[in-house]
Amino acid sequence: MKKLFVLAVAVLGFTFTSNAQEIAENAIGLRLGDSDGFGAEISYQRALGENNRLELDLGLRSGSNFDGFKLAGLYQWVWLLDGNFNWYAGVGGGIASYDFDRVPQGFDDGDTFVFAAGDIGIEYNFDIPLQLSLDFRPEIGFGEGVYNNDDLDFDIALGIRYQF
């Protein structure tokens, strides 16, 4: 595991020296996906520099025994992969609130918690102002109570955004 971590850090270090494609000043759209149900998020990206940006996502989550919302903020670095393809990685966090179904009597049916997140993905910028992306966002929650939302969650999603 240590070797894999060192290799990942080395690869990221080498890629910092590569040139990034100019990223859009703003992009807004949808991010669809989740790890254990269905999630749809309104996603906004704002360029902060030549190769970094801020992404804000506000979405709804629905699973077999819960419904909720999630607000996430991520700082991302973007690197040119080839042509109109970029890859990106980032870190951030957010807050979530879930309501649970099938709760035993006497227990609270909701939970609000904060989480830390990482993000890695690939995107394609069309010649028209359209961006498609596929990303992987591992999240770890910091919750208390009956539901202990302190586990690791793997969120995979497809994004489609209008760039302006």
Secondary structure as UniProt FT lines:
FT   HELIX           2..15
FT   TURN            16..17
FT   STRAND          26..33
FT   STRAND          38..47
FT   STRAND          52..62
FT   STRAND          66..82
FT   TURN            83..84
FT   STRAND          85..100
FT   TURN            105..106
FT   STRAND          110..125
FT   STRAND          130..142
FT   STRAND          152..163
//
